[in-house]
Amino acid sequence: MTPATESQTDTVDRLDAAHAWHPFTQMQEHLANPRLYIERGEGCWLFDTDGNRYLDSNASIWTNVHGHNHPALNAALIGQLEQIAHSTTLGLAHPTGARLSEKLVSLAPDNLTRVFYSDNGSNAVEIALKLSFQYWQLSGQPEKTGVIALTGAYHGDTFGTMSVGDSGGFHSRFAPWCFPVDRVPTPVCDEAAGVVRSEDMSASLARLDALLAEKADTTACLIMEPWVQGSAGMRLQPRGFMKAVAERCRRAGVHLILDEVFVGFGRVGPLLICREEGVEPDFLCLAKGLTAGYLPLAATLTTEAVFQVFLGRFEEYKAFYHGHTFTGNPLGAAVAHKSIELLEERMADGSHAETLAAFESAVKQYGVDSGLFPVVRQRGLLAALELPERPVPERTGLKISLEARQHGLICRALGDTLLVVPPLVITPEEIDFLFKQLTRATQIVLNA
Ligand SMILES: Cc1ncc(COP(=O)(O)O)c(C=O)c1O
């Protein structure tokens, strides 16, 4: 029973402490620290249950594009809601999904013509992997079962995605249940504020060449995030790396799966990186920014050549038996379509480029030139600011995130690396606020 004098925040706090189990969170630490309850959002700002506001420099886990509570996105959502909230795509279709498929195909490289929906990034990747495996079986090359992936990769938390991932601390305890994968070392690229200080992809390409020479006949696919490995702490790749990998995969007859779950939809600049670099993957995985951070929806795009191989009479059992209950949900599809239109407008009228420029100059001023962070990585609207080395138990990154809340900022740290991933519509004033408050919080914790 709720005590009569309890505030809303106290009630929620009591319920959360009693019942919640948060993802990617050490709950002992969570329960010992002050907790925060976000009740609503407006633009780039989040409001807690006491009415305090915070700039969302985490874009609600890298998803938010146009800000929270956006009138046009809300209208698209409500318009769809008044039609229908959900109708299965298993053997049925809906107009919103069909229109979104056409839109996605128009944005993607020309070879990608088919859209397989799901409901989160991990599933988008699982689907790409399974489609590739089944494709080779149906094409009379069942021995092509191997997968190549990069060191430091993160593609999700399901068993297939953990297998292709290499996020040590997150997943290593599940290794006994994961399938083996060949690794190519991630290339090196030290870049921030438009300046590339060093880059090297020679070791990566040499290893890939050796692997393909030895194993192409038994390898189904190679999977990678193009340009940036987000969850590895924003590890950047030299421009041209994806293209070099794509050419090698094409020559060797190995599928290329591009995971643009994080980097797609303007996060690093272009709407889709593969289109920007003129790379035609066999599979393209999209989620996160696809619905501007509104709803869970994901898509795996592929080619007509792959699609055709799965066609046949029912009793040949060539169909792709994979589908989640909320796959291709129309509410998500309606918001995604509107979000893409808004993003195209921002790109056409130069607003997106202005935001990128403002972000880059703030990274230079507060990150690179400040001397506060030994390492700064940045491309597009993402940055990683590494803190001076401290013992792990000090939890410096977490302390700075908690301190930042006192200064009106929500930010997420990956160990002792501060990650800055704001909504794409953040204004120059908000960017300045973000870095000022992050600097203040960092100075307070480091000098404590
Ligand atoms: C590159 C990449 N792929 C896949 C995923 C998994 O997406 P989800 O969390 O929606 O399952 C993520 C999530 O952070 C990601 O960054």
PDBQT file of the ligand as one rigid body, heavy atoms in Angstrom, charges set to zero:
ROOT
HETATM    1  C1  LIG A 501      25.911  -2.111 -34.065  1.00  0.00    +0.000 C 
HETATM    2  C2  LIG A 501      24.807  -2.723 -33.290  1.00  0.00    +0.000 A 
HETATM    3  N1  LIG A 501      24.215  -3.829 -33.755  1.00  0.00    +0.000 NA
HETATM    4  C3  LIG A 501      23.212  -4.419 -33.106  1.00  0.00    +0.000 A 
HETATM    5  C4  LIG A 501      22.773  -3.919 -31.902  1.00  0.00    +0.000 A 
HETATM    6  C5  LIG A 501      21.670  -4.622 -31.174  1.00  0.00    +0.000 C 
HETATM    7  O1  LIG A 501      20.512  -3.863 -31.248  1.00  0.00    +0.000 OA
HETATM    8  P1  LIG A 501      19.331  -4.093 -30.180  1.00  0.00    +0.000 P 
HETATM    9  O2  LIG A 501      19.829  -3.567 -28.879  1.00  0.00    +0.000 OA
HETATM   10  O3  LIG A 501      18.191  -3.303 -30.747  1.00  0.00    +0.000 OA
HETATM   11  O4  LIG A 501      19.066  -5.555 -30.155  1.00  0.00    +0.000 OA
HETATM   12  C6  LIG A 501      23.353  -2.772 -31.373  1.00  0.00    +0.000 A 
HETATM   13  C7  LIG A 501      22.904  -2.219 -30.091  1.00  0.00    +0.000 C 
HETATM   14  O5  LIG A 501      23.521  -1.381 -29.483  1.00  0.00    +0.000 OA
HETATM   15  C8  LIG A 501      24.410  -2.152 -32.081  1.00  0.00    +0.000 A 
HETATM   16  O6  LIG A 501      25.019  -1.065 -31.609  1.00  0.00    +0.000 OA
ENDROOT
TORSDOF 0
